[in-house]
């Protein structure tokens, strides 16, 4: 890692207000909140906003990040009620056109969106481009799916009655997005929610809200009626206000298991609103002795994407003992190669690595690594990098104890643990020995084994000889404590609607 990267924070305005009822508004709480760049620790939004800062950054605009209170959530819900009434009167063809136009506007503003994530959390350009394209594709996909979202009609009965089933929106719904992929999770919630006919109040991550707050302005330009999409950021008060609100009929949360349980409890205490949860993961990677080790190692390097901050990433690797030595050497080489580029400019198109996205997460990861050194053998990495920013070396542990936290708990950082196995049953037992069940990855050339093994894996998404468990066309959801409900695909659209059965007698 070279010197500390200098970033120009004046290239684009920094959005810090809530977007409610079609416009940016001030939140009720006068307290403001600070955001520091995970690249170099410089302040992007300041809670104090001294006069010298306004003089230094005259083109930035508002510098104080505002957090929504429960009162602001009430205002957003009231706006969504009006937005829902307006949205339901819009013809489906026009709804589709609005969603497709929104997708086009996202692409047109890609540079600004990329910049907002790069200067705050240091997201590397390749993943930044992927995320923006995927957000646009999700709105296009769901916009075009509106006309194909049909119910069912039963064959008329002999007594002259007719039964049919239709799917209808909930009305006002809510979403809460995480800090690691705020834009993608925004689209995975908002696109199917509005395609199903709902209006939504969404809380963006308090750690990484800027790009989401900017997208709010494009909803107006695309033609969404005021109040259909409302976006704000905030802490526990705003999240709890959404989960307990009596007028919200569904909420979708992406984040930790601990907070997910609180959301579900709050929903149960209030109006029993429907809850969709996309929670943590500790995804296994199983490498059999017949695997293409070159491909398997390259695919498994995905554990370093976003510097390990991804729920789908394969962070538990089980390798057959016959190929363990070679596979371990390959993974060590990849980790050290990627680690050498830490601290690169996130706005440089050639940059391939990211920091952890905030200091709180850096502290969590370092704690796990320090404990891992007592519970396993450190193969490579194991340290923070640089005096500023949130960089942590790609880290690999081998020979962990069965109870090692780095093996069993979601670290959410660039940490991989490798374990060897003797036979298929042992590998399956170890892979399934977890309360997580989000994704799993299998590497083998044996088609029969692939089919047999994937059937028995306890995970919502399985990928064979690939690192890509995510796809906008397939259901996205986990088993066990990794979540409930689905996003993406037709299943995602169904999740944001409710069923009505009708008996018609003439």
C-alpha positions in Angstrom: 0.0 0.0 0.0 1.3 3.4 -1.0 0.5 6.8 0.5 -3.0 7.9 1.6 -5.2 8.6 -1.4 -6.4 12.2 -1.7 -10.0 12.6 -2.8 -11.9 15.6 -4.2 -15.1 15.9 -2.2 -16.4 18.8 -4.3 -17.0 17.1 -7.6 -20.7 16.5 -7.0 -23.1 17.7 -4.3 -23.5 15.5 -1.3 -27.2 14.7 -0.6 -28.0 14.6 3.1 -31.7 15.4 3.4 -34.7 13.0 3.5 -36.7 12.6 0.3 -40.4 12.5 1.2 -43.5 13.2 -0.9 -41.4 14.0 -4.0 -39.0 16.5 -2.5 -36.0 16.8 -0.2 -37.0 17.9 3.2 -35.3 18.6 6.6 -35.8 16.0 9.3 -37.4 17.1 12.6 -34.4 16.3 14.8 -31.8 19.1 14.6 -29.0 16.7 15.5 -26.7 16.0 12.5 -24.4 13.1 11.9 -20.8 12.7 10.7 -19.6 10.4 7.9 -15.9 9.8 7.3 -14.4 8.3 4.1 -13.2 4.8 4.7 -10.5 5.6 2.2 -8.6 8.3 4.1 -10.8 9.2 7.2 -11.6 12.6 5.9 -15.0 14.1 6.8 -17.7 14.1 4.2 -20.6 15.2 6.4 -20.0 16.9 9.7 -22.2 17.1 12.7 -20.9 20.6 13.5 -20.6 22.2 10.1 -18.2 25.0 11.1 -18.1 28.1 9.0 -14.6 27.3 7.6 -16.0 24.0 6.2 -18.7 25.8 4.2 -16.0 28.2 2.8 -13.7 25.3 1.9 -16.4 23.3 0.2 -18.7 26.0 -1.3 -20.1 23.7 -4.1 -21.0 20.8 -1.9 -24.2 22.2 -0.5 -25.6 20.7 2.6 -22.9 19.2 4.8 -24.9 17.9 7.7 -26.3 14.4 7.3 -29.9 14.3 8.7 -31.4 11.3 10.5 -35.1 10.6 10.4 -37.1 10.4 13.7 -40.3 8.5 14.3 -42.2 11.7 13.4 -40.4 11.8 10.1 -41.4 8.2 9.5 -45.0 9.2 10.1 -44.7 11.9 7.5 -43.2 9.5 5.0 -46.0 7.0 5.6 -48.7 9.7 5.2 -47.0 10.6 1.9 -46.9 7.0 0.9 -50.6 6.7 1.5 -51.3 9.5 -0.9 -48.7 8.0 -3.3 -50.4 4.6 -3.3 -53.7 6.1 -4.2 -52.1 8.0 -7.1 -50.0 5.0 -8.3 -53.0 2.6 -8.4 -54.7 4.9 -10.9 -51.7 4.9 -13.2 -52.2 2.4 -16.1 -49.9 -0.5 -16.2 -48.3 0.5 -19.5 -47.4 3.9 -18.0 -46.1 2.3 -14.8 -43.8 0.2 -17.0 -42.6 3.3 -18.9 -41.9 5.1 -15.7 -39.8 2.3 -14.3 -37.9 1.9 -17.6 -37.2 5.6 -17.7 -35.9 5.5 -14.1 -33.5 2.7 -15.2 -32.3 4.9 -18.0 -31.7 7.9 -15.7 -29.7 5.6 -13.4 -27.4 4.8 -16.3 -27.2 8.4 -17.3 -26.1 9.4 -13.8 -23.7 6.5 -13.3 -20.7 8.8 -12.8 -22.2 10.7 -9.9 -23.6 7.5 -8.3 -20.2 5.8 -8.6 -18.4 8.8 -7.1 -20.7 9.0 -4.1 -19.9 5.4 -3.2 -16.2 5.7 -4.0 -15.5 8.7 -1.9 -17.5 7.4 1.1 -16.8 3.7 1.2 -14.1 3.2 -1.4 -16.1 0.7 -3.5 -13.9 -0.4 -6.4 -14.9 0.6 -10.0 -15.8 -2.9 -11.3 -18.3 -3.6 -8.5 -19.5 -0.1 -8.7 -20.3 -0.5 -12.4 -21.9 -3.9 -11.8 -24.1 -2.5 -9.1 -25.4 0.4 -11.1 -26.1 -1.8 -14.2 -27.9 -4.3 -12.0 -30.1 -1.6 -10.4 -31.1 -0.4 -13.8 -31.8 -4.0 -15.0 -33.9 -4.8 -12.0 -36.2 -1.8 -12.6 -36.4 -2.7 -16.3 -37.1 -6.4 -15.5 -39.9 -5.6 -13.0 -41.4 -2.9 -15.1 -41.7 -5.3 -18.0 -43.1 -8.0 -15.7 -46.1 -5.9 -14.7 -48.2 -7.1 -17.6 -47.3 -10.7 -17.0 -48.3 -10.7 -13.3 -51.5 -12.6 -13.5 -53.8 -14.5 -11.2 -55.5 -17.9 -11.8 -58.9 -18.7 -13.1 -60.4 -22.1 -12.2 -62.6 -24.1 -14.6 -66.3 -23.1 -14.0 -68.1 -25.5 -11.7 -71.3 -27.4 -12.6 -73.4 -25.2 -10.4 -72.5 -22.2 -12.4 -70.0 -20.7 -10.0 -66.6 -19.5 -11.0 -63.5 -19.3 -8.9 -60.5 -17.1 -9.5 -57.4 -15.9 -7.6 -55.8 -12.4 -8.0 -52.7 -10.8 -6.4 -53.0 -7.3 -5.1 -50.6 -4.8 -3.5 -50.4 -4.4 0.3 -50.6 -0.6 0.0 -47.9 1.1 2.1 -44.8 -1.0 2.6 -41.3 -0.4 3.9 -37.7 -1.5 3.4 -34.4 -1.2 5.3 -31.2 -1.6 3.4 -27.6 -2.5 4.6 -24.3 -0.6 4.3 -22.5 -3.1 2.0 -24.7 -3.0 -1.1 -27.2 -0.1 -0.6 -28.1 0.4 -4.2 -28.6 -3.2 -5.2 -30.7 -4.0 -2.1 -32.6 -0.7 -2.8 -33.5 -2.1 -6.2 -34.3 -5.6 -5.0 -36.9 -4.1 -2.7 -38.2 -1.0 -4.4 -38.5 -2.3 -8.0 -40.8 -5.3 -7.2 -42.6 -3.3 -4.5 -43.8 -0.6 -6.9 -44.2 -3.0 -9.8 -46.7 -4.9 -7.6 -48.5 -1.6 -7.0 -47.3 -0.5 -3.6 -45.9 2.8 -2.3 -42.8 2.5 -0.1 -40.9 4.2 2.7 -37.3 3.1 2.7 -34.6 3.6 5.3 -31.1 3.7 3.7 -28.1 2.6 5.7 -26.9 5.2 8.2 -23.3 4.1 7.3 -23.7 4.4 3.5 -26.7 6.4 2.5 -25.5 9.0 0.0 -26.0 7.1 -3.3 -29.4 6.0 -2.3 -30.5 9.5 -1.3 -29.3 10.7 -4.7 -31.4 8.1 -6.5 -34.4 9.6 -4.8 -34.1 12.7 -7.0 -34.3 10.6 -10.1 -37.7 9.1 -9.1 -39.3 12.5 -9.6 -37.7 13.0 -13.0 -38.8 9.5 -14.1 -42.4 10.3 -13.4 -43.2 8.5 -10.2 -46.1 10.2 -8.5 -45.1 12.1 -5.3 -45.1 9.8 -2.3 -44.7 6.5 -4.2 -41.0 6.2 -3.2 -39.8 7.9 0.0 -36.2 7.6 1.2 -34.4 8.7 4.4 -31.7 7.5 6.6 -31.5 7.2 10.4 -30.8 4.9 13.3 -32.7 2.5 15.5 -35.5 5.0 16.1 -36.4 5.2 12.4 -36.1 1.5 11.9 -38.3 0.6 14.9 -40.8 3.2 13.7 -41.1 1.4 10.4 -41.3 -2.0 11.9 -44.0 -1.0 14.4 -46.0 1.4 12.2 -49.7 0.4 12.1 -50.2 1.6 8.5 -47.3 -0.3 7.0 -48.5 -3.8 5.9 -45.1 -5.3 4.9 -41.5 -4.7 5.6 -38.4 -6.1 4.0 -35.1 -6.0 5.9 -31.6 -6.8 4.8 -28.9 -7.0 7.5 -27.8 -9.0 10.6 -29.7 -11.9 12.2 -29.8 -10.0 15.5 -31.5 -6.9 14.0 -33.7 -9.1 11.8 -35.1 -10.7 14.9 -35.9 -7.3 16.4 -37.7 -6.3 13.2 -39.8 -9.4 13.3 -40.6 -9.0 17.0 -41.6 -5.4 16.4 -43.8 -6.4 13.5 -45.5 -9.0 15.7 -46.1 -6.5 18.5 -47.8 -4.0 16.2 -50.0 -5.1 13.4 -48.5 -8.5 12.3 -47.2 -7.0 9.1 -45.6 -9.4 6.7 -41.8 -9.6 7.1 -39.2 -10.6 4.6 -35.7 -11.0 5.9 -32.4 -11.4 4.1 -29.9 -12.0 6.8 -26.4 -13.2 7.3 -24.5 -16.0 5.6 -21.5 -18.2 6.2 -21.5 -19.9 2.8 -19.5 -23.1 2.3 -17.3 -23.8 -0.7 -16.8 -27.5 -1.3 -13.8 -28.5 -3.6 -13.7 -32.1 -4.6 -10.7 -34.0 -5.8 -11.8 -34.0 -9.4 -12.4 -30.2 -9.5 -10.7 -27.8 -11.9 -8.5 -26.3 -9.3 -7.5 -23.3 -11.4 -11.2 -22.4 -11.9 -12.2 -23.3 -8.4 -9.5 -21.0 -6.9 -10.4 -18.1 -9.2 -14.1 -18.5 -8.4 -13.3 -18.8 -4.7 -11.4 -15.5 -4.8 -14.8 -13.9 -4.6 -14.5 -14.0 -0.8 -12.5 -10.8 -1.3 -15.3 -8.9 -3.2 -16.2 -5.7 -1.3 -13.3 -6.7 1.0 -15.4 -9.6 2.2 -18.5 -7.6 3.0 -21.0 -9.8 1.3 -23.6 -12.2 2.7 -23.3 -14.5 -0.3 -19.5 -14.8 -0.2 -17.9 -18.2 0.3 -15.9 -17.9 3.5 -15.8 -21.5 4.7 -13.8 -23.7 2.3 -13.8 -27.5 2.5 -11.2 -29.1 0.3 -10.6 -32.8 -0.3 -7.4 -33.9 1.3 -6.0 -35.2 -2.0 -5.9 -31.7 -3.4 -5.7 -29.6 -0.3 -2.1 -28.7 -0.5 -2.4 -27.3 -4.0 -5.7 -25.5 -3.3 -4.3 -23.9 -0.2 -1.3 -22.7 -2.1 -3.4 -21.2 -4.8 -5.7 -19.4 -2.4 -2.7 -18.0 -0.5 -1.2 -16.6 -3.7 -4.5 -15.0 -4.7 -4.9 -13.4 -1.3 -1.4 -12.0 -1.3 -1.7 -10.7 -4.8 -4.9 -8.9 -4.0 -3.6 -7.6 -0.7 -0.7 -5.9 -2.5 -3.1 -3.4 -4.2 -5.0 -2.3 -1.1 -5.2 1.4 -0.8 -5.5 2.1 -4.5 -7.6 5.1 -5.7 -11.2 3.9 -5.8 -11.8 6.3 -8.8 -9.0 4.7 -10.8 -10.7 2.3 -13.3 -7.9 -0.3 -12.7 -8.5 -0.6 -9.0 -9.7 -4.0 -7.9 -9.9 -3.8 -4.1 -11.9 -1.9 -1.5 -11.5 -1.0 2.1 -14.0 -2.1 4.8 -16.8 0.4 4.5 -16.6 1.9 8.0 -14.4 1.9 11.2 -17.0 0.0 13.2 -16.8 -2.9 10.8 -13.0 -2.7 10.7 -12.9 -3.1 14.5 -15.3 -6.1 14.3 -13.1 -7.8 11.7 -9.8 -7.2 13.5 -11.4 -8.7 16.6 -12.3 -11.8 14.8 -8.9 -12.1 13.3 -7.2 -11.7 16.6 -9.4 -14.4 18.1 -8.8 -16.6 15.0 -5.0 -16.5 15.7 -5.8 -18.4 18.9 -8.3 -20.9 17.4 -6.6 -21.7 14.0 -3.4 -21.5 12.1 -2.8 -18.1 10.3 -1.7 -18.8 6.7 -1.5 -15.3 5.4 -2.7 -11.7 6.2 -4.1 -11.0 9.6 -3.4 -7.3 10.0 -4.9 -3.9 9.4 -3.1 -1.9 6.6 -2.1 1.8 6.8 -2.6 4.4 9.4 -5.8 5.9 7.8 -8.8 4.3 6.2 -10.4 0.9 6.8 -8.0 -1.5 5.0 -7.5 -5.0 6.3 -5.3 -7.7 4.7 -6.9 -10.6 2.9 -6.6 -13.3 5.6 -6.7 -17.1 5.4 -6.8 -19.5 8.4 -6.3 -23.3 8.2 -6.7 -26.1 10.7 -9.4 -24.3 12.8 -10.8 -25.8 15.9 -14.4 -27.0 15.5 -15.7 -24.2 17.6 -13.5 -21.4 16.1 -15.5 -18.2 15.6 -13.8 -17.5 12.3 -15.2 -20.8 11.1 -18.7 -20.6 12.5 -19.6 -16.9 12.6 -20.1 -14.3 9.9 -17.0 -12.1 9.9 -18.1 -9.8 7.1 -14.5 -9.1 6.1 -11.8 -10.6 3.9 -11.3 -13.7 6.0 -11.4 -17.3 4.6 -11.1 -20.5 6.7 -10.0 -23.7 5.0 -10.8 -27.2 6.3 -9.9 -30.6 4.7 -12.2 -33.6 4.3 -11.9 -37.3 3.4 -15.2 -38.2 1.8 -18.5 -36.7 0.5 -20.5 -37.4 3.6 -18.0 -35.7 5.8 -18.0 -32.6 3.5 -21.8 -32.5 3.5 -22.0 -32.8 7.3 -19.5 -29.9 7.9 -21.1 -27.7 5.2 -24.6 -28.1 6.8 -23.4 -27.7 10.4 -24.5 -24.1 10.7 -27.5 -21.9 11.5 -26.8 -20.1 8.3 -28.3 -21.3 5.0 -28.0 -18.6 2.4 -25.6 -19.9 -0.3 -23.3 -22.7 -1.1 -20.7 -23.4 -3.8 -19.6 -26.8 -5.2 -16.7 -27.6 -7.4 -16.7 -31.0 -9.2 -16.6 -32.4 -12.7 -18.9 -35.3 -11.6 -22.5 -34.4 -12.7 -24.0 -37.1 -10.5 -22.2 -35.9 -7.5 -23.1 -32.3 -8.3 -26.8 -33.1 -8.5 -26.8 -35.4 -5.4 -24.7 -33.0 -3.3 -26.7 -29.8 -4.2 -29.9 -31.6 -3.3 -28.7 -32.3 0.2 -27.1 -28.9 0.9 -29.1 -26.9 3.4 -29.0 -23.5 1.6 -31.4 -21.4 -0.4 -29.0 -20.8 -3.3 -26.4 -23.2 -4.7 -23.9 -22.6 -7.5 -21.8 -25.4 -9.1 -18.4 -24.6 -10.6 -19.2 -20.9 -10.3 -19.1 -18.0 -7.8 -22.3 -16.4 -8.8 -25.3 -17.4 -6.6 -27.1 -14.1 -7.3 -29.3 -13.6 -10.4 -32.1 -11.1 -10.9 -34.2 -13.8 -12.6 -33.9 -16.4 -9.8 -35.4 -16.4 -6.3 -33.0 -14.9 -3.8 -33.5 -16.1 -0.2 -32.0 -18.2 2.6 -32.8 -21.1 4.7 -32.6 -21.4 8.5 -31.6 -18.2 10.2 -30.4 -16.7 6.9 -33.8 -15.3 6.3 -37.4 -15.8 5.1 -39.3 -14.8 2.0 -37.8 -14.1 -1.4 -36.4 -11.3 -3.5 -35.7 -11.3 -7.3 -37.4 -13.2 -10.0 -41.2 -13.7 -10.2 -41.0 -14.9 -6.6 -39.8 -11.4 -5.6 -42.9 -9.8 -7.2 -45.2 -12.3 -5.5 -43.6 -11.5 -2.2 -44.7 -7.9 -2.4 -48.3 -8.8 -3.1 -51.1 -10.6 -1.3 -53.5 -13.2 -2.5 -57.3 -12.8 -2.9 -59.5 -15.7 -3.8 -63.0 -14.9 -5.3 -66.0 -17.1 -5.7 -68.4 -15.7 -8.4 -71.9 -17.0 -8.6 -74.1 -15.8 -11.5 
